[in-house]
Amino acid sequence: MSREIEFRAWESSTGQMLSWLVLITQLNLNNILFRPEKFSLKLMQYTELKDKNKQTYCQDDIVRYKGRNYRLIKGTYKFELLGFKEPLQDDQSDFFSEGAYLEGEIVGNIHEHKHLLEGCAEE
């Protein structure tokens, strides 16, 4: 089974989020992946999983689940509860393995929506 691997990128010098289409058409993706020091980009990988609104989860997304904000921090499976030092469930990977992601809602990302983190102490 294969899937297309997609990324987005935060360009810190301009404060813009670059889509996958921009990365593969306007920029040389090989340079970005293999010579990242030449760019002011933070690459984030998409998962193939979707939230309750059919939006695809991506690294550094902020997800609202059961009244709390969580941040997707490692590719597909690791979430961090913002402002708390407890896991989402018994194991942080349960969010995906138990299907809870179907009830989550992407509300932003840590680069463009920092106001969603106000009052939360990041780990």
C-alpha positions, -999 to 999 in steps of 0.1 A, spaced: 0 0 0 14 34 -10 3 69 -3 14 103 -16 36 121 9 28 158 11 42 187 31 35 223 38 61 248 49 62 278 72 84 305 57 96 324 88 112 353 68 79 363 52 54 348 78 36 328 52 25 292 50 34 276 17 12 249 3 24 216 -12 16 229 -47 39 259 -42 67 237 -28 67 214 -59 60 240 -86 77 272 -76 105 260 -54 130 232 -60 118 206 -35 151 187 -36 170 218 -25 145 223 4 147 187 16 185 183 12 198 218 18 174 233 43 200 257 56 196 277 24 159 284 32 140 298 62 114 270 59 100 247 86 86 216 68 56 199 82 43 165 69 6 158 63 -9 126 76 -35 107 55 -61 111 83 -88 137 84 -106 155 112 -144 157 117 -145 185 90 -126 163 65 -94 185 68 -62 165 67 -41 165 98 -6 180 95 24 183 119 21 215 140 -17 217 137 -36 227 168 -66 203 173 -96 209 195 -107 177 211 -131 174 241 -128 211 249 -90 212 249 -63 222 224 -37 197 214 -7 201 191 3 175 166 41 173 171 55 143 154 43 133 120 13 110 122 10 97 157 22 119 186 0 146 202 9 170 230 -17 185 253 -9 222 254 -5 236 289 -7 202 307 16 174 314 -8 146 309 -14 124 279 -45 127 257 -56 92 269 -36 64 285 -11 67 256 -6 97 234 -8 76 203 -44 65 212 -57 96 195 -51 80 162 -52 43 170 -86 45 188 -102 67 161 -106 97 183 -91 118 155 -125 115 138 -140 137 165 -111 162 166 -112 196 148 -82 214 133 -85 249 146 -52 263 134 -14 258 135 13 270 159 28 293 133 -2 313 121 -25 310 152 -3 316 182 -32 333 199 -48 298 204 -19 290 227 -23 321 250 -26 310 286 -11 276 278 24 267 290 40 247 262 61 217 273 
